[in-house]
Amino acid sequence: MPEGDTIHKHAAQLRAAFVGRTAVGVRRGGVVEPRLTGAALAAVEATGKHLSLRFVRGDEPPVIVRVHL
């Protein structure tokens, strides 16, 4: 089971690679998630064993995706 330092390492890698980039197709459980397609990844935060990914698109409210590792 990953520990907090591993989660923070993953968050840093995701930030460096994807923050500011636009999602072209996001799947959740094999199904395309339309709320995230075309949205930009604005932030990646690590809290305990959770990652929070904040996606934004224009003036719409952000969509937060929480991942528990």
BAFI-3210 file (N, C-alpha, C; in Angstrom, 3 decimals, decimal comma, padded with zeros to 6 digits):
// residues 69
n [1|2|3|4|5|6|7|8|9|10|11|12|13|14|15|16|17|18|19|20|21|22|23|24|25|26|27|28|29|30|31|32|33|34|35|36|37|38|39|40|41|42|43|44|45|46|47|48|49|50|51|52|53|54|55|56|57|58|59|60|61|62|63|64|65|66|67|68|69]
n.u [000,847|000,646|002,440|002,308|004,529|004,953|002,599|002,817|005,038|003,981|002,051|003,686|004,960|002,756|001,866|004,064|003,997|001,353|-000,238|-001,952|-002,375|-004,751|-007,397|-008,101|-009,590|-011,111|-011,407|-013,465|-013,754|-013,867|-015,679|-016,297|-015,782|-017,587|-017,591|-014,973|-013,570|-011,911|-011,385|-008,984|-006,245|-005,834|-004,705|-002,904|-003,130|-001,849|-003,063|-002,683|-003,367|-004,566|-005,151|-005,991|-007,352|-007,810|-009,887|-010,539|-012,732|-013,226|-015,669|-017,005|-017,825|-015,130|-014,117|-013,520|-011,471|-011,079|-008,640|-007,921|-005,153]
n.v [-001,176|002,201|004,864|008,147|009,691|008,556|009,218|012,001|012,165|011,083|013,065|015,303|014,441|014,181|016,860|018,152|016,974|017,295|019,543|022,348|021,340|020,182|017,898|015,304|013,055|011,362|008,544|006,759|003,969|002,667|004,106|007,020|010,184|012,903|015,419|016,016|015,938|018,087|019,855|021,629|020,495|021,870|021,753|019,610|017,965|016,532|014,772|013,137|009,846|010,469|011,773|014,814|016,011|018,869|020,021|022,451|024,401|027,017|029,301|027,546|025,750|024,248|020,779|018,300|015,547|012,840|010,624|007,641|006,003]
n.w [000,000|-000,895|000,683|002,261|001,274|-001,216|-002,554|-002,670|-004,330|-006,711|-007,211|-007,719|-010,070|-011,810|-011,837|-013,076|-015,611|-016,638|-015,761|-016,910|-019,392|-021,841|-021,515|-023,744|-023,889|-021,438|-019,485|-017,271|-015,500|-017,939|-019,405|-021,308|-019,894|-020,190|-018,922|-018,382|-020,745|-022,851|-020,848|-018,862|-016,927|-013,889|-011,335|-009,099|-006,144|-003,158|-000,423|002,443|001,661|-000,695|-003,952|-005,464|-008,335|-010,163|-012,598|-015,105|-017,180|-019,154|-017,957|-016,371|-013,335|-011,467|-011,860|-009,608|-009,254|-007,242|-006,159|-004,596|-003,462]
ca.u [000,000|001,494|002,456|002,177|005,627|004,735|001,503|003,369|005,908|003,086|001,450|004,704|005,163|001,569|001,909|005,090|003,656|000,010|-000,923|-002,008|-002,724|-006,176|-007,761|-008,780|-010,493|-010,900|-012,279|-013,632|-014,389|-014,057|-016,679|-015,795|-016,336|-017,692|-017,315|-013,539|-013,045|-011,775|-011,040|-007,546|-005,857|-005,358|-003,929|-002,827|-002,779|-001,774|-003,465|-002,671|-003,252|-005,495|-004,777|-007,104|-007,032|-008,814|-010,028|-011,328|-013,060|-013,892|-016,292|-017,723|-017,211|-014,136|-014,464|-012,460|-011,415|-010,313|-008,106|-007,335|-004,207]
ca.v [000,000|003,391|005,769|009,559|010,205|008,055|010,004|013,328|011,970|010,963|014,378|016,146|013,967|014,554|018,313|018,497|016,454|017,533|020,786|023,292|020,627|019,905|016,485|015,032|011,939|010,801|007,393|006,344|002,660|002,287|004,973|008,383|011,162|014,119|016,650|016,278|016,087|019,494|020,645|021,671|020,126|023,107|021,512|018,261|018,097|015,293|014,882|011,776|008,863|010,894|012,779|015,601|016,621|019,896|020,326|023,658|024,677|028,316|029,847|026,486|025,386|023,177|019,397|017,707|014,094|012,349|009,285|007,059|004,969]
ca.w [000,000|-000,954|001,829|001,916|000,443|-002,581|-003,122|-002,979|-005,500|-007,866|-007,453|-008,344|-011,442|-012,581|-012,014|-014,072|-016,940|-017,168|-015,392|-018,024|-020,625|-022,010|-021,654|-025,016|-023,673|-020,109|-019,233|-015,879|-015,553|-019,334|-020,032|-021,502|-018,957|-021,000|-018,160|-018,339|-022,104|-023,218|-019,673|-018,574|-015,570|-013,270|-010,118|-008,523|-004,728|-002,392|000,976|002,961|000,579|-001,731|-004,946|-005,979|-009,626|-010,446|-014,019|-015,369|-018,579|-019,274|-016,752|-015,659|-012,050|-011,631|-011,543|-008,806|-009,298|-006,106|-006,365|-003,391|-003,856]
c.u [000,892|001,366|002,422|003,275|005,481|003,657|002,014|004,297|005,061|002,470|002,441|004,941|003,977|001,537|002,857|004,672|002,350|-000,674|-000,807|-002,373|-004,202|-006,409|-008,515|-009,737|-010,180|-011,909|-012,287|-014,397|-014,692|-015,059|-016,103|-016,538|-016,413|-017,384|-015,841|-012,932|-013,055|-011,450|-009,533|-007,306|-005,201|-004,473|-003,969|-002,335|-002,765|-002,152|-003,561|-002,437|-004,191|-004,821|-006,052|-006,627|-008,152|-008,772|-010,906|-011,567|-013,841|-014,418|-017,068|-017,053|-016,191|-014,717|-013,266|-012,571|-010,523|-009,919|-007,509|-006,432|-003,979]
c.v [001,239|004,244|007,208|010,091|009,754|008,875|011,387|013,250|011,863|012,312|015,297|015,740|014,340|016,055|018,688|018,095|016,997|018,838|021,774|022,643|020,289|018,419|016,292|013,859|011,291|009,677|007,078|005,034|002,225|003,146|006,378|009,328|012,514|015,405|017,004|016,466|017,562|020,401|020,569|021,246|021,353|022,862|020,041|018,435|016,723|015,586|013,470|010,789|009,190|011,889|013,496|016,277|017,595|020,246|021,557|023,792|025,990|028,824|028,807|026,228|024,265|021,812|018,818|016,180|013,652|010,912|008,816|005,914|003,991]
c.w [000,000|000,310|001,330|001,020|-001,007|-003,278|-003,522|-004,195|-006,770|-008,220|-008,166|-009,796|-012,336|-012,848|-013,140|-015,486|-017,502|-016,795|-016,553|-019,350|-020,634|-022,221|-022,972|-024,898|-022,339|-019,910|-017,750|-015,919|-016,982|-020,089|-020,148|-020,563|-019,677|-020,239|-018,164|-019,716|-022,487|-022,045|-019,442|-017,132|-014,941|-012,056|-009,750|-007,094|-004,078|-000,953|001,527|001,834|-000,581|-002,674|-005,353|-007,253|-009,965|-011,927|-014,181|-016,869|-018,604|-017,943|-015,958|-014,307|-012,258|-011,277|-010,797|-008,896|-008,133|-006,373|-005,043|-003,831|-002,740]
res [m|p|e|g|d|t|i|h|k|h|a|a|q|l|r|a|a|f|v|g|r|t|a|v|g|v|r|r|g|g|v|v|e|p|r|l|t|g|a|a|l|a|a|v|e|a|t|g|k|h|l|s|l|r|f|v|r|g|d|e|p|p|v|i|v|r|v|h|l]
***
